[in-house]
Amino acid sequence: MKSLKLVAPCAVLGFGFFLASVQSYATPAIAKKEGNAKCVVCHVTSGKKDLNDVIAAYTPPQDRERRRPPAPRQVVKNWKMDDALPLLAQVGKGRNFERGRRAYEAAQCLACHKMGNEGTGAGGPDLTAISSRFTPKDILESIIEPSKVISEQYQNLAVVRKNGETVVGRLLEENNDRLVLQPDLLKPDKVEVKKSDVQRRVPSKLSPMPEGLVNVLNQDELLDLMAYLESGGRRDHPAFARQ
């Protein structure tokens, strides 16, 4: 077998490229060895986890800390629109980027939304260009009063069982026999409801986004969060320029 001519791939292009390079060099070489191909190549490409899955799941060391769930924080203030709206004039300048990013994580925005290359967007709209679609007041209102305006695309379903019990959540799956709902987007728990048990189903009037997520933020953190959202997660936004 020819030696693998890989010059410090981890340092140059990252661990994912390194694994892919190993596969591209090793697989054809091993395949030439008829006796070994069947047993070895299957471990490289058809094992319990395909190499592509390993590469896709790889998290660079610098990103691991940020992907951990935020530490629980105490409630600082029960924010209302009347309290926060007059503060919006302070969002446009002199804000702190790092504090805004930490506030974004503390309010658990990453769990449901995507911004730039971060987050999955599985539970809510992409926030990357939110400032080009909504006014600062609209954004603030959607944070503090999430149920006031609900997009049909992200609306929960309320299912009333024949026994009077109501299950509310995101509809994940439906077939001829059952419904599968996720009551809380911040938790993986799912509820299965048999269609034979359903009395009625209607769109929920409550947003899947819980109220009070920003109540763990103080005034500066809330304003920095608003600036972070307005910037689309860009450090070079004017709101973060040094005065």
Backbone as numpy.savetxt, mean C-alpha at the origin, in Angstrom:
# Nx Ny Nz CAx CAy CAz Cx Cy Cz
31.70 -27.21 -16.88 30.85 -26.01 -16.88 31.73 -24.76 -16.88
31.41 -23.79 -17.73 32.17 -22.55 -17.77 31.95 -21.75 -16.49
32.98 -21.06 -16.08 32.85 -20.23 -14.88 31.92 -19.06 -15.15
31.28 -18.59 -14.11 30.35 -17.48 -14.22 31.12 -16.18 -14.15
31.10 -15.40 -15.21 31.84 -14.14 -15.25 30.94 -13.00 -14.83
30.74 -12.92 -13.52 29.88 -11.88 -12.94 30.74 -11.01 -12.04
30.93 -9.76 -12.45 31.80 -8.87 -11.69 30.98 -8.05 -10.71
31.04 -8.45 -9.45 30.36 -7.72 -8.35 28.97 -7.28 -8.75
28.08 -8.22 -9.21 26.75 -7.80 -9.64 25.91 -7.24 -8.52
26.12 -7.74 -7.30 25.32 -7.23 -6.18 25.57 -5.74 -5.97
26.84 -5.34 -6.11 27.18 -3.94 -5.86 26.74 -3.05 -7.00
26.74 -3.61 -8.23 26.46 -2.77 -9.40 24.97 -2.68 -9.70
24.31 -3.84 -9.80 22.91 -3.81 -10.24 21.95 -4.44 -9.26
22.43 -4.88 -8.12 21.50 -5.35 -7.11 21.38 -6.87 -7.09
20.85 -7.35 -5.99 20.75 -8.79 -5.76 19.82 -9.48 -6.74
18.72 -8.81 -7.12 17.79 -9.42 -8.08 18.47 -9.70 -9.40
19.27 -8.74 -9.90 20.00 -8.94 -11.15 21.00 -10.08 -11.00
21.65 -10.18 -9.85 22.61 -11.24 -9.59 21.97 -12.60 -9.73
20.80 -12.80 -9.10 20.12 -14.09 -9.19 19.70 -14.40 -10.62
19.19 -13.38 -11.31 18.78 -13.59 -12.69 19.97 -13.97 -13.56
21.13 -13.36 -13.31 22.34 -13.66 -14.07 22.79 -15.09 -13.81
22.75 -15.50 -12.55 23.11 -16.88 -12.22 22.24 -17.85 -12.98
20.93 -17.58 -13.01 20.02 -18.48 -13.70 20.32 -18.52 -15.20
20.58 -17.36 -15.81 20.78 -17.31 -17.25 22.07 -18.02 -17.65
23.11 -17.99 -16.78 24.35 -18.67 -17.09 24.27 -20.16 -16.74
23.70 -20.44 -15.59 23.75 -21.80 -15.08 22.80 -22.75 -15.77
21.59 -22.29 -16.07 20.59 -23.21 -16.61 21.01 -23.85 -17.93
21.49 -23.08 -18.95 21.92 -23.74 -20.19 23.08 -24.69 -19.97
24.04 -24.32 -19.10 25.19 -25.17 -18.86 24.79 -26.48 -18.22
23.91 -26.39 -17.24 23.46 -27.61 -16.57 22.68 -28.49 -17.53
21.91 -27.86 -18.42 21.08 -28.62 -19.35 21.91 -29.50 -20.26
23.18 -29.11 -20.51 24.04 -29.92 -21.37 24.41 -31.23 -20.70
24.42 -31.24 -19.39 24.71 -32.45 -18.65 23.42 -33.25 -18.51
23.23 -34.16 -19.43 21.94 -34.85 -19.51 21.56 -35.53 -18.22
22.55 -36.07 -17.54 22.23 -36.80 -16.32 21.82 -35.89 -15.19
22.33 -34.66 -15.18 22.05 -33.75 -14.08 20.91 -32.79 -14.37
20.60 -32.59 -15.63 19.65 -31.54 -16.00 18.32 -31.71 -15.32
17.84 -32.94 -15.32 16.49 -33.15 -14.81 16.40 -32.84 -13.32
17.42 -33.24 -12.56 17.32 -33.07 -11.11 17.73 -31.67 -10.65
18.70 -31.05 -11.34 19.19 -29.76 -10.87 18.36 -28.61 -11.41
18.05 -28.62 -12.71 17.30 -27.52 -13.30 15.94 -27.40 -12.67
15.35 -28.52 -12.29 14.03 -28.45 -11.66 14.11 -27.69 -10.35
15.24 -27.81 -9.64 15.40 -27.06 -8.39 15.61 -25.59 -8.65
16.23 -25.26 -9.78 16.49 -23.86 -10.10 15.24 -23.16 -10.60
14.45 -23.84 -11.46 13.36 -23.16 -12.14 11.98 -23.65 -11.76
11.87 -24.84 -11.15 10.53 -25.39 -10.92 10.36 -25.90 -9.50
11.06 -25.31 -8.56 10.95 -25.74 -7.18 9.73 -25.16 -6.52
9.70 -25.21 -5.17 8.56 -24.68 -4.45 8.37 -23.20 -4.74
9.48 -22.49 -4.95 9.40 -21.08 -5.32 10.25 -20.86 -6.55
9.65 -20.39 -7.63 10.40 -20.07 -8.83 11.38 -18.95 -8.54
12.52 -18.96 -9.23 13.53 -17.94 -9.00 12.98 -16.55 -9.26
12.08 -16.43 -10.24 11.48 -15.12 -10.51 10.67 -14.62 -9.32
10.04 -15.57 -8.60 9.29 -15.19 -7.40 10.23 -14.68 -6.31
11.39 -15.35 -6.20 12.37 -14.92 -5.21 12.87 -13.51 -5.52
13.15 -13.26 -6.81 13.62 -11.94 -7.22 12.56 -10.89 -6.94
11.29 -11.21 -7.29 10.20 -10.25 -7.10 9.99 -9.92 -5.63
10.22 -10.93 -4.77 9.97 -10.74 -3.34 11.15 -10.11 -2.61
12.28 -10.01 -3.28 13.48 -9.48 -2.63 13.30 -8.01 -2.28
13.62 -7.66 -1.05 13.53 -6.29 -0.59 14.93 -5.76 -0.30
15.36 -4.71 -1.00 16.68 -4.13 -0.72 16.78 -3.72 0.74
17.97 -3.85 1.34 18.12 -3.53 2.77 17.63 -2.14 3.13
17.83 -1.15 2.26 17.44 0.22 2.59 15.92 0.39 2.66
15.17 -0.56 2.07 13.70 -0.46 2.07 13.05 -1.27 3.16
13.80 -2.16 3.81 13.18 -3.07 4.77 12.58 -2.34 5.96
13.31 -1.33 6.45 12.84 -0.59 7.62 11.53 0.10 7.32
11.38 0.67 6.11 10.19 1.42 5.77 8.98 0.53 5.56
9.21 -0.77 5.21 8.08 -1.65 4.95 7.52 -2.30 6.21
8.19 -2.10 7.32 7.66 -2.62 8.56 6.45 -1.80 8.99
5.45 -2.45 9.63 4.29 -1.70 10.10 4.72 -0.62 11.08
4.11 0.57 11.02 4.50 1.63 11.95 4.18 1.27 13.39
5.03 1.73 14.29 4.78 1.47 15.70 3.51 2.19 16.14
2.71 1.57 17.01 1.49 2.22 17.49 1.79 3.56 18.15
0.93 4.54 17.90 1.10 5.87 18.49 -0.15 6.25 19.25
0.03 7.12 20.23 -1.09 7.59 21.03 -1.86 8.69 20.29
-3.14 8.79 20.57 -3.96 9.85 20.01 -3.48 11.19 20.55
-3.26 12.13 19.64 -2.78 13.46 20.01 -3.93 14.46 20.01
-4.77 14.38 18.98 -5.87 15.34 18.85 -6.95 14.73 17.98
-8.18 14.94 18.36 -9.32 14.48 17.56 -9.61 15.54 16.50
-8.93 15.41 15.36 -8.98 16.46 14.34 -10.35 16.59 13.69
-10.80 17.84 13.56 -12.05 18.18 12.86 -11.72 19.19 11.77
-12.58 19.27 10.78 -12.36 20.21 9.68 -12.26 21.64 10.18
-13.07 22.00 11.17 -13.05 23.37 11.69 -11.70 23.72 12.30
-10.99 22.70 12.84 -9.68 22.93 13.44 -8.59 23.00 12.37
-8.68 22.10 11.38 -7.58 21.94 10.43 -7.67 22.87 9.22
-8.87 23.21 8.80 -9.02 24.00 7.57 -8.29 25.34 7.63
-8.36 26.09 8.73 -7.65 27.38 8.78 -6.13 27.24 8.70
-5.61 26.03 8.89 -4.16 25.83 8.90 -3.58 25.59 7.51
-4.45 25.37 6.52 -3.97 25.00 5.19 -3.05 26.04 4.57
-3.19 27.30 4.96 -2.33 28.34 4.41 -0.86 28.10 4.76
-0.60 27.27 5.76 0.77 27.02 6.20 1.40 25.81 5.50
0.67 25.18 4.59 1.16 23.96 3.95 2.16 24.26 2.84
2.03 25.41 2.18 2.77 25.67 0.96 4.25 25.96 1.09
4.74 26.24 2.29 6.16 26.55 2.42 6.66 26.23 3.83
7.97 25.99 3.90 8.60 25.75 5.19 8.27 24.44 5.84
7.82 23.47 5.05 7.46 22.18 5.63 8.66 21.23 5.68
8.50 20.15 6.43 9.58 19.19 6.65 9.26 17.89 5.92
10.09 17.56 4.92 9.83 16.38 4.10 9.87 15.08 4.90
10.92 14.89 5.69 11.05 13.64 6.45 9.92 13.47 7.45
9.52 14.54 8.08 8.41 14.46 9.03 7.11 14.16 8.29
6.95 14.70 7.09 5.77 14.40 6.29 5.72 12.95 5.87
6.87 12.39 5.51 6.92 10.98 5.13 6.62 10.08 6.33
7.17 10.44 7.49 6.88 9.65 8.69 5.41 9.74 9.07
4.82 10.92 8.88 3.39 11.09 9.17 2.54 10.25 8.22
2.97 10.17 6.98 2.29 9.35 5.97 2.27 7.88 6.40
3.37 7.43 6.96 3.47 6.06 7.44 2.67 5.87 8.73
2.77 6.85 9.65 2.08 6.74 10.94 0.57 6.70 10.76
0.06 7.41 9.76 -1.38 7.41 9.48 -1.81 6.20 8.67
-0.87 5.29 8.41 -1.11 4.01 7.73 -1.57 4.16 6.28
-1.17 5.25 5.64 -1.55 5.46 4.25 -0.95 4.39 3.34
0.25 3.93 3.67 0.93 2.93 2.84 0.17 1.62 2.77
-0.65 1.33 3.79 -1.34 0.04 3.83 -2.35 -0.11 2.70
-2.90 0.99 2.21 -3.97 0.91 1.21 -3.69 1.69 -0.07
-2.79 2.65 0.00 -2.57 3.54 -1.15 -1.20 3.36 -1.77
-1.10 3.78 -3.00 0.17 3.79 -3.71 0.57 5.24 -3.96
1.85 5.52 -3.75 2.38 6.83 -4.11 3.76 6.61 -4.73
3.91 6.98 -5.98 5.15 6.70 -6.67 5.38 5.21 -6.75
6.53 4.75 -6.27 6.85 3.33 -6.29 6.55 2.63 -4.98
5.91 3.33 -4.05 5.64 2.75 -2.74 4.16 2.43 -2.56
3.91 1.34 -1.84 2.54 0.93 -1.60 1.99 0.09 -2.74
0.89 -0.61 -2.46 0.30 -1.50 -3.46 -0.91 -0.90 -4.14
-1.60 0.02 -3.46 -2.82 0.57 -4.04 -3.96 -0.42 -4.07
-3.86 -1.48 -3.27 -4.88 -2.52 -3.31 -6.21 -2.08 -2.68
-6.15 -1.11 -1.77 -7.37 -0.75 -1.07 -7.90 0.64 -1.34
-7.10 1.48 -2.01 -7.53 2.85 -2.23 -6.88 3.44 -3.46
-7.25 4.66 -3.82 -6.73 5.29 -5.05 -5.25 5.62 -4.95
-4.63 5.73 -6.11 -3.24 6.15 -6.21 -3.15 7.63 -5.82
-2.23 7.95 -4.92 -2.11 9.31 -4.40 -0.98 10.10 -5.05
-0.30 9.51 -6.03 0.88 10.16 -6.61 0.57 11.56 -7.14
-0.53 11.70 -7.87 -0.87 12.99 -8.48 -2.16 13.55 -7.90
-2.41 13.28 -6.64 -3.69 13.68 -6.04 -3.88 15.19 -6.05
-2.78 15.96 -5.94 -2.91 17.42 -5.89 -3.32 18.01 -7.24
-3.15 17.25 -8.32 -3.57 17.74 -9.63 -5.04 17.46 -9.90
-5.66 16.65 -9.03 -7.07 16.29 -9.22 -7.99 16.90 -8.17
-7.43 17.24 -7.01 -8.26 17.74 -5.92 -7.60 18.95 -5.26
-8.42 19.79 -4.66 -7.92 20.95 -3.94 -7.41 20.51 -2.57
-6.57 21.32 -1.92 -6.12 20.99 -0.57 -7.29 20.76 0.40
-8.34 21.55 0.26 -9.51 21.36 1.12 -10.14 19.99 0.89
-10.27 19.59 -0.38 -10.85 18.28 -0.69 -10.00 17.15 -0.11
-8.69 17.29 -0.22 -7.79 16.25 0.30 -7.91 16.16 1.81
-7.90 17.31 2.47 -8.03 17.33 3.92 -9.36 16.71 4.35
-10.43 17.07 3.65 -11.74 16.53 3.98 -11.80 15.02 3.80
-11.15 14.50 2.76 -11.16 13.06 2.53 -10.40 12.31 3.62
-9.46 13.00 4.26 -8.69 12.40 5.35 -9.47 12.42 6.66
-10.05 13.57 6.98 -10.73 13.73 8.27 -12.16 13.20 8.24
-12.83 13.34 7.10 -14.22 12.87 6.96 -14.31 11.93 5.75
-13.70 10.74 5.83 -13.60 9.86 4.67 -14.93 9.36 4.12
-15.98 9.38 4.92 -17.27 8.87 4.46 -18.15 9.93 3.80
-17.67 11.18 3.78 -18.49 12.25 3.20 -18.68 12.06 1.70
-17.61 11.71 1.01 -17.68 11.41 -0.43 -16.93 10.10 -0.65
-17.64 9.10 -1.21 -17.05 7.78 -1.41 -17.09 7.43 -2.90
-15.93 7.10 -3.45 -15.87 6.67 -4.84 -16.51 5.29 -4.98
-17.32 5.10 -6.02 -17.95 3.80 -6.25 -16.91 2.71 -6.45
-15.77 3.08 -6.98 -14.72 2.11 -7.25 -14.20 1.47 -5.96
-14.24 2.22 -4.86 -13.69 1.72 -3.60 -14.76 1.56 -2.52
-16.00 1.53 -2.92 -17.10 1.47 -1.96 -17.26 0.06 -1.39
-17.48 -0.01 -0.09 -17.73 -1.29 0.56 -19.14 -1.78 0.27
-19.35 -3.05 0.55 -20.66 -3.67 0.39 -21.22 -4.04 1.76
-22.49 -3.71 2.00 -23.17 -4.10 3.24 -24.10 -5.27 2.92
-23.85 -6.40 3.57 -24.64 -7.61 3.34 -25.44 -7.92 4.60
-26.76 -7.96 4.46 -27.63 -8.27 5.60 -28.06 -9.72 5.50
-27.69 -10.49 6.53 -28.08 -11.91 6.57 -29.54 -12.04 7.01
-30.10 -13.18 6.74 -31.49 -13.45 7.10 -31.70 -13.47 8.61
-30.62 -13.69 9.37 -30.73 -13.67 10.83 -30.61 -12.26 11.40
-30.52 -11.25 10.50 -30.44 -9.86 10.93 -29.03 -9.32 11.06
-28.02 -10.18 11.01 -26.64 -9.74 11.13 -26.19 -9.04 9.84
-25.42 -7.96 9.99 -24.90 -7.22 8.83 -23.39 -7.34 8.78
-22.89 -7.67 7.61 -21.45 -7.76 7.36 -21.08 -6.69 6.35
-20.14 -5.84 6.70 -19.72 -4.75 5.82 -18.24 -4.93 5.48
-17.91 -4.82 4.21 -16.51 -4.94 3.83 -16.31 -4.87 2.33
-15.04 -4.90 1.92 -14.68 -4.91 0.50 -15.02 -6.29 -0.08
-15.74 -6.31 -1.19 -16.08 -7.57 -1.85 -14.86 -8.07 -2.59
-14.31 -9.18 -2.12 -13.11 -9.75 -2.73 -13.42 -10.83 -3.75
-14.50 -11.55 -3.51 -14.81 -12.70 -4.36 -16.31 -12.96 -4.34
-16.83 -13.38 -5.46 -18.24 -13.75 -5.55 -18.42 -14.84 -6.59
-19.20 -15.87 -6.23 -19.58 -16.90 -7.19 -21.05 -17.24 -6.96
-21.51 -18.33 -7.50 -22.93 -18.68 -7.39 -23.35 -19.04 -5.97
-22.37 -19.37 -5.12 -22.70 -19.88 -3.79 -22.34 -18.95 -2.64
-21.38 -18.06 -2.84 -20.90 -17.31 -1.68 -20.34 -15.95 -2.05
-20.20 -15.13 -1.01 -19.52 -13.84 -1.09 -18.37 -13.88 -0.09
-17.25 -13.29 -0.47 -16.12 -13.18 0.46 -15.80 -11.70 0.62
-15.86 -11.21 1.88 -15.64 -9.80 2.16 -14.47 -9.63 3.12
-13.82 -8.47 3.01 -12.76 -8.08 3.94 -13.23 -6.86 4.71
-13.63 -7.04 5.96 -14.22 -5.93 6.74 -13.25 -4.77 7.00
-11.99 -5.08 7.21 -11.00 -4.05 7.56 -9.81 -4.19 6.63
-9.56 -3.16 5.80 -8.46 -3.23 4.85 -7.09 -3.24 5.51
-7.03 -2.85 6.78 -5.77 -2.85 7.50 -5.48 -4.20 8.15
-6.42 -5.14 8.01 -6.24 -6.49 8.57 -6.57 -7.52 7.50
-5.92 -8.69 7.53 -6.12 -9.69 6.49 -7.38 -10.54 6.66
-8.10 -10.38 7.77 -9.26 -11.23 8.06 -10.34 -11.10 6.98
-10.94 -12.23 6.62 -12.00 -12.27 5.62 -13.23 -12.96 6.20
-14.39 -12.59 5.68 -15.66 -13.19 6.12 -16.36 -13.77 4.91
-16.78 -15.02 5.04 -17.49 -15.70 3.95 -18.98 -15.74 4.28
-19.81 -15.33 3.33 -21.26 -15.31 3.52 -21.90 -16.16 2.42
-22.68 -17.15 2.82 -23.39 -17.97 1.83 -24.52 -17.15 1.21
-24.67 -17.24 -0.08 -25.72 -16.47 -0.75 -27.11 -16.91 -0.30
-27.24 -18.15 0.12 -28.54 -18.64 0.60 -28.92 -17.98 1.93
-27.93 -17.35 2.62 -28.19 -16.69 3.90 -28.43 -15.19 3.74
-28.29 -14.67 2.51 -28.37 -13.24 2.29 -29.81 -12.78 2.10
-30.19 -11.77 2.90 -31.52 -11.17 2.74 -31.46 -10.03 1.73
-30.42 -9.17 1.88 -30.23 -8.09 0.90 -28.79 -7.61 0.96
-28.39 -6.91 -0.08 -27.05 -6.33 -0.14 -27.14 -4.94 -0.75
-26.44 -3.99 -0.14 -26.49 -2.61 -0.61 -25.11 -1.98 -0.47
-24.81 -0.95 -1.26 -23.53 -0.23 -1.07 -23.49 0.40 0.31
-22.36 0.31 0.96 -22.21 0.88 2.29 -22.04 2.39 2.22
-22.59 3.08 3.20 -22.44 4.53 3.28 -21.20 4.93 4.08
-20.48 3.92 4.59 -19.26 4.18 5.34 -18.05 3.86 4.48
-17.09 4.76 4.48 -15.88 4.57 3.69 -15.06 3.41 4.25
-14.38 2.66 3.38 -13.46 1.63 3.87 -12.28 2.22 4.63
-12.03 3.52 4.42 -10.97 4.20 5.16 -11.51 4.61 6.52
-10.92 4.13 7.60 -11.42 4.47 8.93 -11.24 5.95 9.24
-12.10 6.48 10.07 -11.93 7.84 10.58 -10.85 7.84 11.66
-10.25 8.99 11.85 -9.34 9.16 12.98 -7.91 8.70 12.76
-7.54 8.33 11.52 -6.18 7.87 11.29 -5.14 8.95 11.55
-5.52 10.21 11.34 -4.56 11.31 11.57 -4.62 11.85 12.99
-5.43 11.25 13.83 -5.52 11.73 15.21 -4.25 11.45 16.02
-3.33 10.66 15.43 -2.05 10.40 16.09 -1.01 11.46 15.71
-1.42 12.44 14.90 -0.49 13.47 14.43 -0.74 14.80 15.13
0.35 15.51 15.43 0.19 16.86 15.95 0.03 17.84 14.78
-0.04 19.13 15.09 -0.32 20.11 14.04 0.76 20.12 12.95
2.03 20.18 13.35 3.10 20.21 12.35 3.12 18.94 11.51
2.88 17.81 12.15 2.87 16.54 11.41 1.72 16.49 10.41
0.56 17.00 10.79 -0.57 17.03 9.86 -0.27 17.92 8.67
0.31 19.09 8.92 0.64 20.01 7.83 1.74 19.43 6.94
2.70 18.76 7.53 3.75 18.12 6.74 3.18 16.96 5.92
2.22 16.26 6.47 1.54 15.21 5.70 0.83 15.79 4.50
0.13 16.89 4.70 -0.56 17.54 3.59 0.43 17.98 2.52
1.58 18.52 2.95 2.62 18.93 1.99 3.18 17.72 1.26
3.34 16.61 1.98 3.86 15.38 1.38 2.90 14.86 0.31
1.61 14.91 0.60 0.61 14.48 -0.38 0.60 15.42 -1.59
0.68 16.71 -1.32 0.68 17.69 -2.41 1.91 17.52 -3.30
3.01 17.10 -2.72 4.26 16.96 -3.47 4.33 15.66 -4.26
3.40 14.72 -3.99 3.50 13.42 -4.62 4.70 12.63 -4.14
5.15 12.96 -2.92 6.30 12.27 -2.34 7.64 12.74 -2.87
7.68 13.95 -3.45 8.92 14.49 -4.02 9.60 15.45 -3.04
10.82 15.13 -2.71 11.59 15.94 -1.77 11.87 17.35 -2.31
11.95 17.50 -3.65 12.31 18.79 -4.24 11.11 19.71 -4.45
9.97 19.37 -3.89 8.78 20.22 -4.03 9.01 21.54 -3.28
8.48 22.65 -3.81 8.68 23.96 -3.17 8.25 24.02 -1.71
7.26 23.23 -1.32 6.81 23.25 0.07 7.92 22.87 1.05
8.94 22.14 0.55 10.01 21.69 1.42 11.30 22.50 1.23
11.23 23.57 0.47 12.41 24.40 0.24 12.82 25.08 1.54
14.11 25.18 1.76 14.61 25.85 2.97 14.37 27.34 2.87
13.97 27.91 3.97 13.66 29.35 4.00 14.92 30.17 4.25
